[in-house]
Amino acid sequence: MKRRFVGLTDTGIVRAVNQDSYYVDDPQGRFFIVADGMGGHAGGQEASKIATEKIQAHLEKHWDEEAMTSDILLQEAIEKANQGILDDQSLHPERGDMGTTVVAIIFRDRPWCVHVGDSRLYRWRNSELKQVTEDHTWVSLAMKSGEITKEQAKVHPWRHVLSQCLGRKDLFRVDLQELDIQSGDLLLMCSDGLTEEVSDEEITALLTKEQDYKQLATELVNAAKNAGGSDNITVVMVAED
């Protein structure tokens, strides 16, 4: 399958600094990363940057090692990223509360995804949008236990509270999954700066209307900004032809 891809990030309307980071493996298209930092201007920027760079470096270093399966490769990359942030926290106590979410996909023997936090991966197939990842947030756990409804979660004051992120010694949850990808699929990776402002229904409407994936990325970012742009917005789109 031929792979097309694009990445785009924007500071948004409200924030003064962009704490998101992303990476697209151009021109090979082997892997893609989106990270959304937190912990103050310098901290958030640094955490997402460290995570992206550590994951990229680990994937590139061990990509051709046949003995290393894709799930182990991704698991180790996340552990390297987490440790990199912890090391930086030790050197710079003023950034001691920094952390980052991350979502990454690789196309090796089979496509795989890893994520921590609430940055998301969606799959668009046959005019249907599916959220592939599950948010590591308080409201997500509350919905699973039946404490709150999906509608309540959208406006809950704790909807941004993460149950897991990189930059913590107690990193206990790293979600890994092999992906079901077919020719014609479109993958959308994004920070919550998009999903906080633009609903799944609105994303679906844009995907239905626009076929050019580069224009799609711009329209998604603009939709988030037009809806308030309260956070940084990052989208990475990968099309399988």
N, CA, C and O of each residue as an XYZ file, in Angstrom:
964
protein
N       0.832     -1.204      0.000
C       0.000      0.000      0.000
C       0.865      1.252      0.000
O       1.904      1.301      0.660
N       0.440      2.237     -0.727
C       1.126      3.530     -0.729
C       0.647      4.350      0.465
O      -0.542      4.360      0.784
N       1.566      5.026      1.112
C       1.243      5.774      2.323
C       1.473      7.269      2.098
O       2.557      7.688      1.691
N       0.450      8.054      2.365
C       0.547      9.514      2.318
C       0.325     10.058      3.722
O      -0.434      9.478      4.499
N       0.975     11.160      4.052
C       0.841     11.657      5.420
C       1.132     13.147      5.487
O       1.785     13.720      4.616
N       0.624     13.750      6.552
C       0.833     15.175      6.799
C       0.735     15.430      8.293
O      -0.032     14.762      8.986
N       1.496     16.381      8.793
C       1.409     16.800     10.189
C       1.250     18.306     10.271
O       1.815     19.044      9.464
N       0.479     18.761     11.250
C       0.227     20.191     11.402
C      -0.017     20.496     12.865
O      -0.753     19.774     13.538
N       0.598     21.564     13.367
C       0.374     21.990     14.747
C       0.146     23.482     14.795
O       0.662     24.226     13.961
N      -0.638     23.925     15.786
C      -0.992     25.337     15.909
C      -1.104     25.676     17.390
O      -1.575     24.863     18.186
N      -0.674     26.865     17.753
C      -0.727     27.281     19.149
C      -2.152     27.466     19.638
O      -2.419     27.365     20.836
N      -3.086     27.741     18.697
C      -4.463     28.015     19.095
C      -4.666     29.491     19.375
O      -3.782     30.305     19.106
N      -5.825     29.841     19.912
C      -6.198     31.233     20.122
C      -5.789     31.746     21.503
O      -5.414     32.910     21.642
N      -5.858     30.895     22.515
C      -5.703     31.335     23.901
C      -4.271     31.222     24.408
O      -3.768     32.144     25.051
N      -3.612     30.105     24.127
C      -2.273     29.860     24.680
C      -1.213     30.724     23.984
O      -1.315     31.016     22.793
N      -0.206     31.120     24.746
C       0.886     31.915     24.190
C       2.003     31.035     23.638
O       2.788     31.482     22.802
N       2.079     29.788     24.100
C       3.163     28.873     23.742
C       2.572     27.549     23.292
O       1.562     27.098     23.833
N       3.198     26.928     22.306
C       2.755     25.619     21.841
C       3.525     24.535     22.582
O       4.733     24.392     22.399
N       2.823     23.768     23.422
C       3.446     22.694     24.191
C       3.279     21.326     23.528
O       3.697     20.311     24.084
N       2.669     21.301     22.341
C       2.554     20.063     21.574
C       3.833     19.814     20.783
O       4.599     20.736     20.503
N       4.044     18.566     20.432
C       5.158     18.179     19.578
C       4.707     17.003     18.714
O       3.902     16.178     19.147
N       5.229     16.934     17.494
C       4.887     15.779     16.657
C       6.066     15.449     15.754
O       6.978     16.253     15.559
N       6.015     14.226     15.206
C       7.050     13.797     14.272
C       6.422     12.915     13.206
O       5.647     12.007     13.508
N       6.769     13.195     11.951
C       6.409     12.316     10.843
C       7.701     11.847     10.182
O       8.600     12.648      9.925
N       7.790     10.581      9.915
C       8.990      9.969      9.352
C       8.984     10.173      7.837
O       8.612      9.283      7.072
N       9.402     11.353      7.433
C       9.385     11.739      6.020
C      10.785     11.531      5.416
O      11.756     12.023      5.990
N      10.930     10.832      4.296
C       9.855     10.394      3.391
C       9.443      8.938      3.565
O       8.568      8.464      2.840
N      10.049      8.212      4.507
C       9.826      6.769      4.564
C       8.455      6.384      5.097
O       7.895      5.367      4.687
N       7.909      7.182      6.003
C       6.579      6.892      6.538
C       6.530      5.659      7.421
O       5.538      4.930      7.421
N       7.605      5.420      8.182
C       7.647      4.226      9.028
C       6.903      4.415     10.346
O       6.283      3.479     10.851
N       6.964      5.635     10.909
C       6.322      5.869     12.199
C       5.940      7.335     12.362
O       6.460      8.219     11.681
N       4.994      7.563     13.308
C       4.410      8.886     13.512
C       4.135      9.070     15.001
O       3.734      8.127     15.682
N       4.352     10.293     15.509
C       4.241     10.564     16.943
C       3.521     11.884     17.177
O       3.761     12.861     16.468
N       2.635     11.913     18.174
C       2.028     13.153     18.651
C       2.149     13.165     20.170
O       1.810     12.182     20.829
N       2.636     14.281     20.733
C       2.772     14.424     22.184
C       2.214     15.773     22.610
O       2.392     16.774     21.917
N       1.542     15.794     23.744
C       0.898     16.997     24.274
C       1.418     17.234     25.682
O       1.042     16.529     26.618
N       2.297     18.245     25.830
C       2.960     18.484     27.095
C       2.142     19.290     28.076
O       1.198     19.989     27.707
N       2.529     19.177     29.342
C       1.863     19.924     30.415
C       2.895     20.238     31.486
O       3.948     19.606     31.568
N       2.560     21.247     32.319
C       3.449     21.578     33.421
C       4.121     22.921     33.264
O       5.306     23.067     33.566
N       3.363     23.916     32.786
C       3.952     25.238     32.590
C       4.565     25.368     31.217
O       4.818     24.368     30.546
N       4.806     26.593     30.794
C       5.289     26.838     29.436
C       6.560     26.072     29.121
O       6.601     25.301     28.162
N       7.608     26.281     29.930
C       8.875     25.601     29.654
C       8.753     24.103     29.870
O       9.281     23.314     29.086
N       8.050     23.702     30.944
C       7.934     22.285     31.255
C       7.194     21.497     30.204
O       7.669     20.453     29.755
N       6.019     21.993     29.801
C       5.227     21.285     28.810
C       5.935     21.158     27.481
O       5.929     20.094     26.861
N       6.545     22.246     27.044
C       7.302     22.212     25.792
C       8.427     21.187     25.864
O       8.638     20.412     24.931
N       9.138     21.194     26.974
C      10.286     20.312     27.113
C       9.857     18.851     27.204
O      10.496     17.984     26.608
N       8.787     18.565     27.939
C       8.339     17.183     28.107
C       7.921     16.564     26.777
O       8.320     15.441     26.467
N       7.126     17.279     25.990
C       6.680     16.729     24.704
C       7.855     16.591     23.741
O       7.915     15.638     22.964
N       8.787     17.540     23.789
C       9.972     17.487     22.930
C      10.849     16.284     23.290
O      11.300     15.550     22.410
N      11.082     16.092     24.583
C      11.892     14.948     25.025
C      11.241     13.639     24.600
O      11.909     12.753     24.067
N       9.939     13.518     24.836
C       9.240     12.278     24.497
C       9.347     11.971     23.009
O       9.663     10.847     22.618
N       9.082     12.976     22.188
C       9.127     12.776     20.739
C      10.526     12.379     20.284
O      10.683     11.460     19.480
N      11.537     13.067     20.793
C      12.911     12.791     20.370
C      13.397     11.426     20.859
O      14.081     10.713     20.124
N      13.049     11.059     22.090
C      13.481      9.768     22.626
C      12.825      8.611     21.880
O      13.479      7.614     21.572
N      11.535      8.743     21.591
C      10.836      7.689     20.849
C      11.409      7.561     19.442
O      11.687      6.457     18.973
N      11.583      8.688     18.781
C      12.162      8.677     17.435
C      13.537      8.002     17.426
O      13.812      7.147     16.583
N      14.389      8.392     18.363
C      15.750      7.849     18.403
C      15.741      6.339     18.649
O      16.503      5.602     18.024
N      14.886      5.885     19.551
C      14.852      4.449     19.858
C      14.321      3.642     18.675
O      14.846      2.574     18.362
N      13.287      4.151     18.025
C      12.741      3.437     16.877
C      13.765      3.344     15.750
O      13.933      2.288     15.140
N      14.439      4.437     15.483
C      15.427      4.427     14.407
C      16.595      3.500     14.719
O      17.094      2.808     13.831
N      17.028      3.484     15.964
C      18.184      2.671     16.358
C      17.897      1.183     16.239
O      18.768      0.415     15.829
N      16.683      0.767     16.593
C      16.391     -0.668     16.673
C      15.422     -1.150     15.588
O      14.945     -2.283     15.654
N      15.126     -0.316     14.603
C      14.097     -0.633     13.613
C      14.372     -1.950     12.883
O      13.449     -2.732     12.653
N      15.595     -2.193     12.528
C      15.930     -3.361     11.696
C      16.316     -4.594     12.500
O      16.765     -5.589     11.932
N      16.147     -4.537     13.802
C      16.480     -5.705     14.624
C      15.325     -6.707     14.586
O      14.304     -6.520     15.246
N      15.500     -7.752     13.817
C      14.416     -8.712     13.605
C      14.006     -9.426     14.886
O      12.858     -9.851     15.017
N      14.920     -9.561     15.820
C      14.602    -10.270     17.065
C      13.689     -9.454     17.979
O      13.088    -10.003     18.902
N      13.582     -8.150     17.728
C      12.748     -7.285     18.553
C      11.382     -7.109     17.912
O      11.270     -6.509     16.844
N      10.351     -7.623     18.550
C       9.004     -7.493     18.011
C       8.524     -6.049     18.141
O       9.066     -5.274     18.929
N       7.511     -5.702     17.368
C       7.043     -4.323     17.324
C       6.480     -3.856     18.653
O       6.667     -2.700     19.032
N       5.787     -4.745     19.370
C       5.230     -4.332     20.655
C       6.331     -4.041     21.676
O       6.233     -3.085     22.445
N       7.370     -4.861     21.681
C       8.488     -4.623     22.587
C       9.243     -3.351     22.192
O       9.672     -2.582     23.052
N       9.397     -3.140     20.894
C      10.070     -1.937     20.408
C       9.349     -0.686     20.893
O       9.988      0.259     21.355
N       8.028     -0.676     20.791
C       7.251      0.473     21.236
C       7.265      0.614     22.752
O       7.382      1.724     23.272
N       7.147     -0.496     23.458
C       7.182     -0.456     24.920
C       8.494      0.153     25.407
O       8.500      1.012     26.289
N       9.593     -0.295     24.832
C      10.897      0.229     25.239
C      11.041      1.694     24.865
O      11.642      2.462     25.616
N      10.504      2.098     23.725
C      10.570      3.500     23.310
C       9.848      4.395     24.312
O      10.333      5.475     24.650
N       8.680      3.940     24.786
C       7.926      4.706     25.782
C       8.696      4.780     27.098
O       8.726      5.827     27.744
N       9.313      3.678     27.491
C      10.094      3.670     28.731
C      11.285      4.616     28.629
O      11.617      5.301     29.597
N      11.930      4.659     27.464
C      13.032      5.602     27.251
C      12.534      7.037     27.352
O      13.191      7.883     27.958
N      11.377      7.312     26.761
C      10.809      8.661     26.807
C      10.472      9.063     28.233
O      10.760     10.182     28.656
N       9.860      8.146     28.971
C       9.495      8.442     30.354
C      10.732      8.721     31.200
O      10.758      9.667     31.988
N      11.750      7.892     31.029
C      12.975      8.083     31.798
C      13.678      9.382     31.411
O      14.260     10.057     32.260
N      13.620      9.727     30.135
C      14.217     10.976     29.686
C      13.601     12.183     30.359
O      14.303     13.126     30.723
N      12.290     12.155     30.527
C      11.597     13.253     31.212
C      11.961     13.266     32.693
O      12.200     14.330     33.264
N      12.005     12.095     33.314
C      12.378     12.011     34.726
C      13.799     12.532     34.957
O      14.062     13.227     35.938
N      14.706     12.192     34.046
C      16.084     12.668     34.169
C      16.140     14.187     34.079
O      16.887     14.830     34.817
N      15.354     14.754     33.180
C      15.330     16.202     33.025
C      14.728     16.878     34.261
O      15.172     17.951     34.671
N      13.726     16.244     34.841
C      13.141     16.776     36.072
C      14.182     16.845     37.190
O      14.207     17.801     37.964
N      15.039     15.826     37.270
C      16.074     15.807     38.305
C      17.088     16.924     38.101
O      17.577     17.515     39.064
N      17.397     17.206     36.846
C      18.357     18.260     36.532
C      17.762     19.652     36.661
O      18.472     20.619     36.941
N      16.450     19.747     36.453
C      15.767     21.041     36.463
C      14.538     20.952     37.378
O      13.427     20.731     36.894
N      14.723     21.119     38.672
C      13.602     20.992     39.625
C      12.428     21.902     39.308
O      11.291     21.596     39.667
N      12.692     23.022     38.638
C      11.594     23.928     38.276
C      10.640     23.298     37.274
O       9.532     23.796     37.076
N      11.054     22.218     36.646
C      10.190     21.491     35.712
C       9.733     20.164     36.313
O       9.386     19.233     35.586
N       9.735     20.084     37.633
C       9.446     18.823     38.307
C       8.046     18.282     38.090
O       7.814     17.084     38.250
N       7.100     19.155     37.725
C       5.726     18.677     37.518
C       5.386     18.481     36.050
O       4.226     18.245     35.712
N       6.377     18.573     35.176
C       6.064     18.456     33.744
C       5.757     17.013     33.369
O       6.229     16.074     34.010
N       4.970     16.856     32.333
C       4.623     15.544     31.808
C       4.090     15.694     30.396
O       4.020     16.804     29.869
N       3.720     14.601     29.793
C       3.184     14.665     28.436
C       2.351     13.427     28.142
O       2.619     12.341     28.658
N       1.348     13.606     27.313
C       0.656     12.467     26.717
C       1.420     12.077     25.458
O       2.278     12.829     24.997
N       1.120     10.927     24.909
C       1.749     10.535     23.645
C       0.886      9.496     22.955
O       0.277      8.644     23.602
N       0.843      9.577     21.647
C       0.288      8.506     20.820
C       1.239      8.331     19.639
O       1.657      9.307     19.016
N       1.576      7.080     19.341
C       2.510      6.794     18.252
C       2.050      5.554     17.501
O       1.501      4.623     18.090
N       2.280      5.555     16.203
C       1.985      4.374     15.385
C       3.218      4.040     14.555
O       3.950      4.929     14.119
N       3.435      2.753     14.346
C       4.541      2.297     13.518
C       4.014      1.333     12.466
O       3.041      0.614     12.694
N       4.675      1.328     11.304
C       4.358      0.409     10.222
C       5.614     -0.414      9.970
O       6.504     -0.011      9.221
N       5.663     -1.563     10.606
C       6.832     -2.435     10.514
C       6.365     -3.724      9.847
O       5.891     -3.679      8.712
N       6.483     -4.890     10.523
C       5.910     -6.109      9.968
C       4.385     -5.997      9.934
O       3.733     -6.418      8.979
N       3.843     -5.422     10.995
C       2.425     -5.103     11.089
C       2.291     -3.725     11.735
O       3.175     -3.323     12.491
N       1.212     -2.991     11.459
C       1.056     -1.693     12.121
C       0.672     -1.851     13.587
O      -0.187     -2.662     13.934
N       1.321     -1.062     14.442
C       1.064     -1.085     15.876
C       0.895      0.336     16.396
O       1.387      1.294     15.799
N       0.196      0.454     17.512
C      -0.033      1.745     18.149
C       0.296      1.643     19.630
O       0.058      0.612     20.260
N       0.843      2.717     20.178
C       1.033      2.840     21.621
C       0.505      4.202     22.034
O       0.650      5.178     21.298
N      -0.114      4.274     23.222
C      -0.530      5.593     23.705
C      -0.571      5.622     25.225
O      -0.804      4.617     25.897
N      -0.335      6.824     25.728
C      -0.440      7.122     27.155
C      -1.103      8.489     27.269
O      -0.632      9.458     26.674
N      -2.195      8.575     28.031
C      -2.874      9.856     28.194
C      -4.095      9.993     27.307
O      -4.762      9.002     27.008
N      -4.395     11.219     26.880
C      -5.627     11.454     26.121
C      -5.408     11.978     24.711
O      -6.361     12.419     24.069
N      -4.173     11.943     24.212
C      -3.992     12.151     22.779
C      -4.527     10.905     22.083
O      -4.347      9.789     22.571
N      -5.181     11.098     20.946
C      -5.980     10.013     20.374
C      -5.524      9.549     18.991
O      -4.829     10.261     18.265
N      -5.942      8.333     18.659
C      -5.872      7.803     17.308
C      -7.275      7.426     16.876
O      -7.979      6.689     17.566
N      -7.678      7.952     15.703
C      -8.942      7.588     15.072
C      -8.652      6.866     13.759
O      -7.599      7.050     13.149
N      -9.614      6.041     13.338
C      -9.561      5.427     12.015
C     -10.828      5.793     11.245
O     -11.943      5.640     11.742
N     -10.631      6.277     10.029
C     -11.741      6.610      9.135
C     -11.803      5.554      8.044
O     -10.873      5.409      7.251
N     -12.913      4.816      8.011
C     -13.075      3.739      7.027
C     -14.525      3.672      6.584
O     -15.437      3.629      7.411
N     -14.732      3.662      5.277
C     -16.087      3.533      4.728
C     -17.056      4.525      5.360
O     -18.168      4.170      5.753
N     -16.607      5.783      5.451
C     -17.425      6.886      5.975
C     -17.799      6.709      7.448
O     -18.795      7.267      7.910
N     -17.004      5.938      8.177
C     -17.250      5.747      9.609
C     -15.990      6.082     10.392
O     -14.897      5.616     10.070
N     -16.163      6.910     11.438
C     -15.056      7.313     12.289
C     -15.054      6.469     13.556
O     -16.066      6.373     14.252
N     -13.911      5.857     13.849
C     -13.787      5.026     15.048
C     -12.621      5.524     15.884
O     -11.517      5.696     15.366
N     -12.853      5.759     17.178
C     -11.763      6.084     18.090
C     -11.070      4.786     18.481
O     -11.674      3.915     19.107
N      -9.814      4.663     18.114
C      -9.062      3.434     18.326
C      -8.494      3.368     19.740
O      -8.484      2.301     20.355
N      -8.026      4.488     20.253
C      -7.438      4.535     21.588
C      -8.487      4.885     22.636
O      -9.531      5.459     22.328
N      -8.189      4.532     23.861
C      -9.069      4.841     24.997
C      -8.361      5.845     25.896
O      -7.246      5.595     26.354
N      -9.009      6.986     26.151
C      -8.389      8.043     26.955
C      -8.023      7.545     28.349
O      -8.798      6.836     28.991
N      -6.852      7.918     28.798
C      -6.440      7.646     30.171
C      -6.792      8.871     31.015
O      -5.922      9.664     31.375
N      -8.072      9.008     31.320
C      -8.580     10.160     32.063
C      -9.539      9.694     33.155
O     -10.033      8.566     33.141
N      -9.783     10.592     34.095
C     -10.729     10.287     35.162
C     -12.121     10.052     34.592
O     -12.807      9.117     35.004
N     -12.545     10.890     33.648
C     -13.908     10.755     33.125
C     -14.069      9.467     32.325
O     -15.152      8.882     32.312
N     -13.020      9.022     31.665
C     -13.100      7.760     30.932
C     -13.317      6.591     31.882
O     -14.120      5.698     31.610
N     -12.596      6.603     32.998
C     -12.783      5.561     34.008
C     -14.174      5.642     34.625
O     -14.807      4.621     34.892
N     -14.645      6.878     34.852
C     -15.973      7.060     35.446
C     -17.072      6.591     34.501
O     -18.080      6.046     34.952
N     -16.894      6.793     33.202
C     -17.882      6.314     32.230
C     -17.907      4.787     32.199
O     -18.979      4.186     32.128
N     -16.736      4.158     32.252
C     -16.667      2.697     32.216
C     -17.332      2.076     33.433
O     -17.918      0.997     33.344
N     -17.241      2.760     34.577
C     -17.848      2.242     35.806
C     -19.318      2.633     35.943
O     -19.993      2.191     36.872
N     -19.816      3.462     35.021
C     -21.216      3.871     35.054
C     -21.515      5.041     35.964
O     -22.679      5.352     36.218
N     -20.466      5.701     36.464
C     -20.678      6.833     37.367
C     -21.225      8.052     36.636
O     -22.039      8.798     37.182
N     -20.778      8.253     35.402
C     -21.259      9.376     34.606
C     -21.557      8.892     33.193
O     -21.078      7.839     32.772
N     -22.351      9.670     32.469
C     -22.684      9.345     31.080
C     -21.700     10.030     30.138
O     -20.907     10.873     30.557
N     -21.760      9.658     28.866
C     -20.906     10.287     27.857
C     -21.213     11.772     27.746
O     -20.307     12.587     27.572
N     -22.485     12.121     27.845
C     -22.884     13.521     27.756
C     -22.346     14.309     28.951
O     -21.887     15.441     28.794
N     -22.401     13.715     30.137
C     -21.859     14.382     31.319
C     -20.348     14.539     31.224
O     -19.792     15.540     31.675
N     -19.689     13.550     30.639
C     -18.232     13.590     30.521
C     -17.765     14.770     29.678
O     -16.703     15.336     29.935
N     -18.550     15.141     28.678
C     -18.153     16.223     27.771
C     -18.014     17.557     28.479
O     -17.253     18.416     28.033
N     -18.739     17.746     29.577
C     -18.722     19.034     30.271
C     -18.239     18.906     31.718
O     -18.276     19.879     32.472
N     -17.796     17.731     32.101
C     -17.402     17.516     33.492
C     -16.161     18.346     33.826
O     -15.237     18.407     33.014
N     -16.114     18.984     34.999
C     -14.953     19.808     35.355
C     -13.653     19.017     35.484
O     -12.571     19.603     35.448
N     -13.742     17.703     35.633
C     -12.547     16.877     35.745
C     -12.178     16.179     34.430
O     -11.383     15.240     34.423
N     -12.757     16.639     33.330
C     -12.547     15.920     32.068
C     -11.095     15.980     31.582
O     -10.687     15.163     30.757
N     -10.314     16.940     32.087
C      -8.915     17.047     31.674
C      -7.964     16.337     32.633
O      -6.754     16.329     32.407
N      -8.493     15.742     33.697
C      -7.635     15.086     34.681
C      -7.168     13.737     34.141
O      -7.975     12.838     33.903
N      -5.867     13.610     33.953
C      -5.303     12.380     33.400
C      -5.101     11.337     34.491
O      -4.720     11.663     35.614
N      -5.359     10.088     34.150
C      -5.051      8.985     35.060
C      -3.656      8.436     34.808
O      -3.134      7.653     35.602
N      -3.048      8.856     33.681
C      -1.710      8.395     33.343
C      -1.075      9.334     32.324
O      -1.756      9.835     31.430
N       0.222      9.571     32.456
C       0.976     10.356     31.480
C       2.450     10.019     31.632
O       2.845      9.393     32.615
N       3.263     10.425     30.676
C       4.699     10.265     30.785
C       5.262     11.345     31.698
O       4.720     12.446     31.790
N       6.371     11.006     32.379
C       6.971     11.932     33.318
C       6.639     11.589     34.751
O       6.734     12.439     35.637
N       6.245     10.334     34.988
C       5.871      9.878     36.324
C       6.617      8.577     36.640
O       6.761      7.713     35.776
N       7.082      8.448     37.869
C       7.789      7.227     38.269
C       6.858      6.027     38.299
O       7.285      4.888     38.108
N       5.568      6.297     38.543
C       4.588      5.206     38.621
C       3.863      5.024     37.293
O       2.634      4.961     37.256
N       4.621      4.940     36.205
C       4.020      4.699     34.890
C       3.555      3.244     34.835
O       4.343      2.335     34.570
N       2.262      3.043     35.091
C       1.748      1.679     35.209
C       0.886      1.264     34.021
O       0.584      0.080     33.865
N       0.489      2.213     33.184
C      -0.382      1.848     32.070
C       0.147      2.394     30.756
O       0.176      3.605     30.536
N       0.558      1.495     29.900
C       0.969      1.819     28.536
C       0.145      0.917     27.627
O       0.326     -0.301     27.635
N      -0.749      1.496     26.851
C      -1.631      0.699     25.999
C      -0.986      0.451     24.644
O      -0.643      1.389     23.925
N      -0.826     -0.831     24.301
C      -0.263     -1.265     23.022
C      -1.303     -2.104     22.294
O      -1.987     -2.928     22.900
N      -1.414     -1.888     20.994
C      -2.347     -2.708     20.222
C      -1.907     -2.798     18.764
O      -1.401     -1.836     18.186
N      -2.113     -3.975     18.190
C      -1.910     -4.149     16.757
C      -3.110     -3.540     16.041
O      -4.247     -3.700     16.483
N      -2.857     -2.847     14.940
C      -3.911     -2.117     14.253
C      -4.458     -2.892     13.055
O      -3.726     -3.578     12.342
N      -5.740     -2.760     12.866
C      -6.421     -3.299     11.692
C      -6.476     -2.191     10.645
O      -7.297     -1.279     10.745
N      -5.602     -2.268      9.639
C      -5.511     -1.229      8.621
C      -5.746     -1.848      7.249
O      -5.175     -2.887      6.920
N      -6.591     -1.200      6.452
C      -6.880     -1.647      5.106
C      -6.595     -0.532      4.109
O      -6.512      0.639      4.479
N      -6.449     -0.904      2.854
C      -6.306      0.094      1.799
C      -7.535      1.000      1.784
O      -8.669      0.522      1.828
N      -7.302      2.297      1.722
C      -8.401      3.254      1.747
C      -8.650      3.867      3.111
O      -9.404      4.833      3.227
N      -8.023      3.317      4.152
C      -8.190      3.858      5.502
C      -7.438      5.179      5.649
O      -6.434      5.423      4.980
N      -7.945      6.011      6.531
C      -7.270      7.234      6.926
C      -7.132      7.232      8.440
O      -8.119      7.056      9.154
N      -5.926      7.425      8.930
C      -5.663      7.475     10.366
C      -5.476      8.922     10.784
O      -4.778      9.687     10.120
N      -6.105      9.287     11.888
C      -6.000     10.632     12.434
C      -5.460     10.545     13.855
O      -6.101      9.970     14.735
N      -4.285     11.115     14.075
C      -3.708     11.247     15.404
C      -3.843     12.708     15.810
O      -3.656     13.608     14.992
N      -4.169     12.938     17.080
C      -4.385     14.327     17.479
C      -4.206     14.526     18.973
O      -4.364     13.594     19.762
N      -3.872     15.757     19.353
C      -3.875     16.158     20.757
C      -5.295     16.560     21.126
O      -6.147     16.720     20.252
N      -5.552     16.724     22.428
C      -6.919     17.032     22.842
C      -7.317     18.477     22.549
O      -8.456     18.872     22.799
N      -6.381     19.261     22.022
C      -6.747     20.584     21.550
C      -7.721     20.535     20.391
O      -8.469     21.484     20.159
N      -7.713     19.415     19.653
C      -8.713     19.219     18.599
C     -10.006     18.685     19.187
O     -11.072     19.254     18.954
N      -9.928     17.606     19.943
C     -11.145     16.909     20.383
C     -11.906     17.645     21.467
O     -13.093     17.386     21.667
N     -11.248     18.562     22.175
C     -11.961     19.364     23.162
C     -12.894     20.372     22.482
O     -13.930     20.742     23.034
N     -12.516     20.805     21.287
C     -13.293     21.836     20.595
C     -14.173     21.281     19.482
O     -15.208     21.865     19.162
N     -13.775     20.170     18.894
C     -14.467     19.621     17.722
C     -14.961     18.215     18.055
O     -14.169     17.336     18.395
N     -16.247     18.013     17.958
C     -16.847     16.720     18.301
C     -16.537     15.675     17.233
O     -16.129     16.006     16.120
N     -16.737     14.415     17.591
C     -16.559     13.337     16.613
C     -17.495     13.521     15.425
O     -17.135     13.211     14.289
N     -18.698     14.027     15.688
C     -19.669     14.261     14.610
C     -19.170     15.345     13.659
O     -19.347     15.247     12.445
N     -18.548     16.377     14.219
C     -18.012     17.453     13.376
C     -16.784     16.984     12.603
O     -16.598     17.364     11.447
N     -15.948     16.166     13.228
C     -14.808     15.592     12.512
C     -15.301     14.729     11.357
O     -14.765     14.792     10.250
N     -16.324     13.926     11.624
C     -16.909     13.079     10.581
C     -17.403     13.913      9.408
O     -17.187     13.553      8.251
N     -18.063     15.024      9.703
C     -18.594     15.890      8.650
C     -17.466     16.436      7.776
O     -17.603     16.502      6.554
N     -16.365     16.821      8.389
C     -15.234     17.340      7.621
C     -14.585     16.243      6.781
O     -14.212     16.474      5.631
N     -14.452     15.057      7.355
C     -13.862     13.949      6.614
C     -14.737     13.532      5.436
O     -14.233     13.123      4.390
N     -16.028     13.639      5.612
C     -16.963     13.283      4.538
C     -16.887     14.285      3.394
O     -17.010     13.918      2.225
N     -16.685     15.545      3.737
C     -16.712     16.627      2.738
C     -15.412     16.735      1.956
O     -15.434     16.931      0.741
N     -14.293     16.611      2.633
C     -12.994     16.903      2.040
C     -12.197     15.625      1.791
O     -12.089     14.779      2.678
N     -11.634     15.479      0.580
C     -10.887     14.291      0.216
C      -9.376     14.498      0.246
O      -8.626     13.532      0.382
N      -8.922     15.735      0.123
C      -7.493     16.021      0.147
C      -7.013     16.030      1.595
O      -7.454     16.868      2.382
N      -6.122     15.118      1.958
C      -5.765     14.955      3.363
C      -4.981     16.149      3.901
O      -5.062     16.445      5.093
N      -4.222     16.841      3.046
C      -3.509     18.036      3.507
C      -4.490     19.159      3.834
O      -4.342     19.852      4.840
N      -5.476     19.326      2.987
C      -6.499     20.327      3.256
C      -7.324     19.949      4.482
O      -7.756     20.809      5.250
N      -7.532     18.639      4.649
C      -8.271     18.155      5.816
C      -7.586     18.568      7.118
O      -8.243     19.023      8.054
N      -6.286     18.410      7.170
C      -5.547     18.773      8.376
C      -5.736     20.253      8.697
O      -5.943     20.623      9.852
N      -5.665     21.086      7.677
C      -5.860     22.526      7.865
C      -7.271     22.823      8.338
O      -7.463     23.645      9.234
N      -8.257     22.167      7.752
C      -9.650     22.424      8.115
C      -9.940     21.965      9.547
O     -10.701     22.613     10.265
N      -9.339     20.857      9.957
C      -9.537     20.392     11.331
C      -8.954     21.381     12.336
O      -9.594     21.704     13.336
N      -7.748     21.856     12.072
C      -7.126     22.843     12.960
C      -7.951     24.124     12.985
O      -8.177     24.692     14.054
N      -8.400     24.581     11.833
C      -9.208     25.803     11.774
C     -10.536     25.632     12.498
O     -11.031     26.572     13.120
N     -11.114     24.442     12.421
C     -12.378     24.186     13.120
C     -12.187     24.321     14.624
O     -13.038     24.885     15.311
N     -11.062     23.802     15.142
C     -10.779     23.920     16.576
C     -10.557     25.373     16.966
O     -11.014     25.808     18.023
N      -9.870     26.117     16.137
C      -9.631     27.534     16.424
C     -10.928     28.332     16.364
O     -11.162     29.204     17.200
N     -11.757     28.041     15.392
C     -13.032     28.750     15.260
C     -13.975     28.449     16.424
O     -14.849     29.251     16.752
N     -13.784     27.273     17.046
C     -14.628     26.891     18.183
C     -14.096     27.430     19.508
O     -14.688     27.186     20.560
N     -13.005     28.146     19.464
C     -12.445     28.730     20.680
C     -10.940     28.633     20.767
O     -10.286     29.521     21.313
N     -10.384     27.552     20.230
C      -8.934     27.375     20.207
C      -8.293     27.535     21.570
O      -7.267     28.202     21.702
N      -8.896     26.923     22.594
C      -8.440     27.132     23.975
C      -7.138     26.413     24.295
O      -6.522     26.688     25.325
N      -6.710     25.502     23.437
C      -5.493     24.735     23.691
C      -4.700     24.634     22.396
O      -5.195     24.991     21.327
N      -3.468     24.147     22.496
C      -2.686     23.863     21.296
C      -3.352     22.730     20.519
O      -3.977     21.847     21.108
N      -3.216     22.761     19.214
C      -3.902     21.795     18.350
C      -2.879     21.133     17.442
O      -2.140     21.815     16.731
N      -2.834     19.813     17.465
C      -1.923     19.059     16.597
C      -2.675     17.909     15.954
O      -3.395     17.166     16.621
N      -2.496     17.775     14.634
C      -3.075     16.635     13.930
C      -1.991     16.028     13.022
O      -1.211     16.746     12.397
N      -1.966     14.719     12.968
C      -1.163     13.977     12.011
C      -2.106     13.022     11.312
O      -2.832     12.268     11.962
N      -2.099     13.050      9.990
C      -2.995     12.195      9.214
C      -2.163     11.277      8.329
O      -1.205     11.712      7.689
N      -2.543      9.997      8.301
C      -1.849      8.987      7.512
C      -2.888      8.268      6.665
O      -3.822      7.660      7.189
N      -2.714      8.345      5.345
C      -3.658      7.710      4.415
C      -3.011      6.494      3.787
O      -1.876      6.552      3.314
N      -3.742      5.391      3.786
C      -3.276      4.150      3.156
C      -4.039      3.962      1.851
O      -5.250      3.743      1.868
N      -3.341      4.045      0.719
C      -3.986      3.908     -0.598
C      -3.862      2.480     -1.124
O      -4.345      2.180     -2.216
